């Protein structure tokens, strides 16, 4: 997939991809670099990040910076700010936070649940707040938070993961409504089973899962929808499943709740137009 010619004007000159080591994150980095956008890569594995950065520089002639950091770390924002305060980040892609195995909530340490909340909730909030402010001041930019089909309901074995991914989805929808009038595009990209190294390490049988996707196809769909609406579900099979689980317009729901909140607090109501994933 090739991105539109003016994509870099709206979402460049730099993009930050959190969770960029491999799989979907690396696919996003390649797609963005191919459009001439410089990339900040954030993840824990230094050697893997350095290899990816070299590939991007060599293949596309862009600049690439590596931030080797755990996204749950207290030092995370300090490290990212140090690496980005001198550049203009026009696109944030928060890709981190996959489920690893299936265990009942009470059979995991509570610390594991708190770590997942930090990764999937605290991390997106901090990065979206920091870079979103700058984007709003410039009047352009994009924020993409990746969620999961697991966000559509609660369920056994990955209860906290489901809950945190629902948080990401609802946060992105709210940011879409708040930031669209300011010229900034926010969205949630809902991802189903994808052939990533982490998924395959979790269970090799994912290879035959219905509707299984390739990382590059997920990245292509997310970037193609950016700016069109608050929520996109990657994959035709996945869209059919979500449409059956949650019929109706997400746009209408977001506008309705936003207007109700504005009315309660005496604030000006705003209606934002966009495209629903299931239309």
DOTORMI-264280 format. One line per field, with one value per residue (C-alpha): residue number from 0; chain; x, y, z. Coordinates in steps of 0.25 Angstrom, whole numbers, plus 5000, padded with zeros to 4 digits. Layout:
# residues N
resi: NUM, ...
chain: A, ...
px: X, ...
py: Y, ...
pz: Z, ...
# end
This chain:
# residues 279
resi: 0, 1, 2, 3, 4, 5, 6, 7, 8, 9, 10, 11, 12, 13, 14, 15, 16, 17, 18, 19, 20, 21, 22, 23, 24, 25, 26, 27, 28, 29, 30, 31, 32, 33, 34, 35, 36, 37, 38, 39, 40, 41, 42, 43, 44, 45, 46, 47, 48, 49, 50, 51, 52, 53, 54, 55, 56, 57, 58, 59, 60, 61, 62, 63, 64, 65, 66, 67, 68, 69, 70, 71, 72, 73, 74, 75, 76, 77, 78, 79, 80, 81, 82, 83, 84, 85, 86, 87, 88, 89, 90, 91, 92, 93, 94, 95, 96, 97, 98, 99, 100, 101, 102, 103, 104, 105, 106, 107, 108, 109, 110, 111, 112, 113, 114, 115, 116, 117, 118, 119, 120, 121, 122, 123, 124, 125, 126, 127, 128, 129, 130, 131, 132, 133, 134, 135, 136, 137, 138, 139, 140, 141, 142, 143, 144, 145, 146, 147, 148, 149, 150, 151, 152, 153, 154, 155, 156, 157, 158, 159, 160, 161, 162, 163, 164, 165, 166, 167, 168, 169, 170, 171, 172, 173, 174, 175, 176, 177, 178, 179, 180, 181, 182, 183, 184, 185, 186, 187, 188, 189, 190, 191, 192, 193, 194, 195, 196, 197, 198, 199, 200, 201, 202, 203, 204, 205, 206, 207, 208, 209, 210, 211, 212, 213, 214, 215, 216, 217, 218, 219, 220, 221, 222, 223, 224, 225, 226, 227, 228, 229, 230, 231, 232, 233, 234, 235, 236, 237, 238, 239, 240, 241, 242, 243, 244, 245, 246, 247, 248, 249, 250, 251, 252, 253, 254, 255, 256, 257, 258, 259, 260, 261, 262, 263, 264, 265, 266, 267, 268, 269, 270, 271, 272, 273, 274, 275, 276, 277, 278
chain: A, A, A, A, A, A, A, A, A, A, A, A, A, A, A, A, A, A, A, A, A, A, A, A, A, A, A, A, A, A, A, A, A, A, A, A, A, A, A, A, A, A, A, A, A, A, A, A, A, A, A, A, A, A, A, A, A, A, A, A, A, A, A, A, A, A, A, A, A, A, A, A, A, A, A, A, A, A, A, A, A, A, A, A, A, A, A, A, A, A, A, A, A, A, A, A, A, A, A, A, A, A, A, A, A, A, A, A, A, A, A, A, A, A, A, A, A, A, A, A, A, A, A, A, A, A, A, A, A, A, A, A, A, A, A, A, A, A, A, A, A, A, A, A, A, A, A, A, A, A, A, A, A, A, A, A, A, A, A, A, A, A, A, A, A, A, A, A, A, A, A, A, A, A, A, A, A, A, A, A, A, A, A, A, A, A, A, A, A, A, A, A, A, A, A, A, A, A, A, A, A, A, A, A, A, A, A, A, A, A, A, A, A, A, A, A, A, A, A, A, A, A, A, A, A, A, A, A, A, A, A, A, A, A, A, A, A, A, A, A, A, A, A, A, A, A, A, A, A, A, A, A, A, A, A, A, A, A, A, A, A, A, A, A, A, A, A, A, A, A, A, A, A, A, A, A, A, A, A
px: 5000, 5005, 5000, 4994, 5005, 5001, 5000, 5014, 5009, 4998, 5005, 5019, 5031, 5032, 5024, 5025, 5022, 5021, 5023, 5031, 5040, 5033, 5020, 5009, 5018, 5029, 5019, 5015, 5029, 5032, 5019, 5021, 5036, 5032, 5024, 5036, 5033, 5044, 5041, 5043, 5043, 5040, 5041, 5050, 5059, 5071, 5077, 5064, 5061, 5074, 5073, 5059, 5064, 5076, 5066, 5057, 5069, 5075, 5062, 5055, 5065, 5058, 5063, 5060, 5062, 5062, 5056, 5060, 5050, 5039, 5026, 5021, 5034, 5033, 5044, 5037, 5032, 5045, 5053, 5043, 5043, 5058, 5057, 5046, 5046, 5055, 5046, 5031, 5024, 5011, 5006, 5006, 5003, 5002, 5003, 5008, 5000, 4997, 4991, 5001, 4994, 4981, 4979, 4968, 4969, 4970, 4981, 4991, 4998, 4991, 5004, 5002, 4989, 4994, 5005, 4995, 4987, 5000, 5004, 4990, 4984, 4995, 5004, 4994, 4989, 5003, 5007, 4994, 4993, 5008, 5007, 4993, 4995, 5006, 4997, 4985, 4994, 4999, 4985, 4989, 4993, 4988, 4987, 4984, 4982, 4982, 4971, 4966, 4954, 4955, 4950, 4936, 4932, 4937, 4942, 4949, 4964, 4968, 4959, 4968, 4973, 4959, 4956, 4969, 4967, 4952, 4959, 4968, 4956, 4947, 4958, 4961, 4947, 4946, 4959, 4953, 4942, 4950, 4961, 4955, 4950, 4964, 4969, 4975, 4971, 4969, 4965, 4964, 4969, 4963, 4972, 4968, 4977, 4989, 5002, 5012, 5024, 5017, 5004, 5011, 5020, 5007, 5001, 5005, 4991, 4988, 4993, 4979, 4970, 4958, 4961, 4976, 4983, 4997, 5003, 5005, 4990, 4986, 4995, 4990, 4976, 4978, 4986, 4976, 4965, 4972, 4964, 4951, 4945, 4947, 4948, 4953, 4952, 4963, 4959, 4946, 4943, 4946, 4937, 4925, 4927, 4928, 4916, 4908, 4912, 4910, 4901, 4897, 4905, 4917, 4917, 4903, 4907, 4919, 4912, 4900, 4908, 4917, 4905, 4898, 4911, 4912, 4897, 4899, 4911, 4906, 4917, 4915, 4910, 4918, 4914, 4926, 4924, 4931, 4930, 4926, 4934, 4921, 4915
py: 5000, 5014, 5026, 5038, 5048, 5059, 5049, 5053, 5068, 5065, 5054, 5057, 5060, 5050, 5038, 5031, 5016, 5011, 4996, 4996, 4984, 4974, 4970, 4981, 4992, 4989, 4988, 5002, 5007, 5002, 5008, 5022, 5022, 5018, 5031, 5039, 5041, 5039, 5030, 5029, 5014, 5011, 4997, 4989, 4981, 4990, 4981, 4978, 4993, 4997, 4986, 4992, 5006, 5002, 4996, 5008, 5018, 5009, 5005, 5019, 5029, 5034, 5037, 5028, 5029, 5018, 5019, 5007, 5007, 4999, 5006, 5003, 5009, 5022, 5027, 5025, 5039, 5045, 5037, 5039, 5054, 5055, 5048, 5056, 5070, 5075, 5069, 5071, 5058, 5058, 5044, 5035, 5020, 5013, 4998, 4992, 4982, 4968, 4957, 4946, 4933, 4931, 4929, 4932, 4946, 4940, 4931, 4942, 4951, 4964, 4971, 4965, 4972, 4985, 4984, 4982, 4994, 5002, 4997, 4998, 5010, 5019, 5018, 5023, 5034, 5040, 5039, 5044, 5056, 5060, 5059, 5063, 5076, 5079, 5074, 5083, 5095, 5093, 5089, 5076, 5062, 5048, 5039, 5024, 5015, 5000, 4992, 4977, 4969, 4966, 4980, 4977, 4970, 4964, 4949, 4939, 4936, 4950, 4959, 4970, 4970, 4971, 4983, 4991, 4989, 4994, 5006, 5009, 5008, 5018, 5027, 5028, 5031, 5042, 5048, 5047, 5056, 5066, 5068, 5067, 5081, 5085, 5078, 5066, 5052, 5042, 5027, 5014, 5002, 4989, 4977, 4962, 4950, 4954, 4946, 4953, 4947, 4950, 4943, 4931, 4930, 4930, 4918, 4913, 4909, 4923, 4921, 4914, 4924, 4929, 4943, 4942, 4955, 4959, 4971, 4979, 4978, 4982, 4995, 4998, 4998, 5006, 5017, 5017, 5020, 5030, 5044, 5037, 5033, 5029, 5014, 5004, 4989, 4982, 4971, 4968, 4955, 4964, 4975, 4965, 4959, 4973, 4978, 4967, 4969, 4984, 4988, 5003, 5015, 5018, 5032, 5035, 5028, 5037, 5050, 5047, 5044, 5056, 5065, 5060, 5062, 5076, 5079, 5074, 5083, 5095, 5094, 5096, 5084, 5079, 5070, 5063, 5056, 5044, 5030, 5017, 5005, 4997, 5006
pz: 5000, 4997, 5005, 4999, 4994, 5005, 5016, 5022, 5021, 5031, 5040, 5038, 5039, 5050, 5055, 5068, 5069, 5083, 5083, 5070, 5071, 5062, 5057, 5055, 5061, 5051, 5040, 5043, 5044, 5030, 5024, 5030, 5026, 5012, 5012, 5015, 5030, 5040, 5051, 5066, 5071, 5085, 5091, 5101, 5092, 5088, 5077, 5070, 5070, 5065, 5054, 5050, 5050, 5041, 5031, 5031, 5028, 5017, 5010, 5011, 5013, 5026, 5040, 5051, 5066, 5076, 5090, 5098, 5109, 5116, 5114, 5128, 5134, 5143, 5134, 5121, 5118, 5122, 5112, 5101, 5104, 5103, 5090, 5084, 5090, 5078, 5067, 5062, 5064, 5055, 5058, 5070, 5068, 5082, 5078, 5091, 5099, 5094, 5102, 5106, 5110, 5117, 5132, 5141, 5148, 5162, 5158, 5153, 5163, 5165, 5161, 5147, 5145, 5150, 5140, 5129, 5133, 5133, 5119, 5113, 5120, 5127, 5115, 5104, 5114, 5116, 5101, 5096, 5106, 5103, 5088, 5086, 5093, 5082, 5071, 5075, 5076, 5062, 5057, 5051, 5054, 5057, 5069, 5067, 5079, 5076, 5083, 5081, 5078, 5093, 5096, 5091, 5104, 5117, 5117, 5125, 5125, 5120, 5128, 5131, 5116, 5111, 5121, 5117, 5102, 5104, 5111, 5099, 5090, 5098, 5100, 5085, 5082, 5092, 5087, 5073, 5077, 5085, 5075, 5061, 5062, 5065, 5052, 5060, 5056, 5067, 5065, 5070, 5062, 5066, 5063, 5063, 5062, 5055, 5051, 5060, 5067, 5081, 5077, 5071, 5083, 5091, 5083, 5070, 5066, 5063, 5049, 5046, 5053, 5045, 5039, 5043, 5037, 5034, 5041, 5029, 5025, 5039, 5038, 5024, 5028, 5040, 5032, 5021, 5031, 5039, 5038, 5034, 5047, 5061, 5060, 5050, 5051, 5043, 5034, 5028, 5036, 5049, 5044, 5042, 5056, 5063, 5055, 5060, 5075, 5074, 5064, 5061, 5059, 5068, 5062, 5068, 5081, 5083, 5079, 5087, 5100, 5097, 5096, 5108, 5116, 5111, 5115, 5129, 5131, 5123, 5112, 5097, 5090, 5078, 5067, 5059, 5046, 5042, 5036, 5043, 5041, 5038, 5028
# end
